[in-house]
């Protein structure tokens, strides 16, 4: 009987260690050598490509990203602001800049669980065609838990992350994704 209990315990331990290590590797696949950092933004250039390894594909599946290859779309994610501090659900931020060099782009805010944040306003995203710009062509998008009239996306007090999608990026972005001009993420205030 003791032998069977030890055998069962060993099998359970092996399963937990095996599945746990696979989960950890998949969660951190966004830190491999196909990952590019650009200010507060980071993206895996293998996302959606045929060259993506099993861990990158698993990471993409876990986060729910329906990825296209980098010739069609480059995905940048932000979990920190431009000062390098983690995004805090108790704070208000602004994304400021000009249109990224792509045919179309969007910012979408997700909760820590990688799902859209449930809010009564249903304002999850701002895009190239919905953003309000200044006369000079710049924009400021506010991120907070408090609704604002224009260029605002809801966040969660439990935490959030931002995804920037660049659809049909121009050659300047595809060739140099680490140096492409991307909007800044600036913390305004915290409650």
HELIX and SHEET records of a PDB file:
HELIX    1   1 UNK A    2  UNK A   27  1                                  26    
HELIX    2   2 UNK A   29  UNK A   31  5                                   3    
HELIX    3   3 UNK A   54  UNK A   63  1                                  10    
HELIX    4   4 UNK A  171  UNK A  175  1                                   5    
SHEET    1   A 2 UNK A  35  UNK A  38  0                                        
SHEET    2   A 2 UNK A  41  UNK A  44 -1                                        
SHEET    1   B 4 UNK A  73  UNK A  78  0                                        
SHEET    2   B 4 UNK A 160  UNK A 169 -1                                        
SHEET    3   B 4 UNK A 102  UNK A 111 -1                                        
SHEET    4   B 4 UNK A 125  UNK A 127 -1                                        
SHEET    1   C 4 UNK A 152  UNK A 154  0                                        
SHEET    2   C 4 UNK A 139  UNK A 144  1                                        
SHEET    3   C 4 UNK A  91  UNK A  97 -1                                        
SHEET    4   C 4 UNK A 184  UNK A 190 -1                                        
END                                                                             
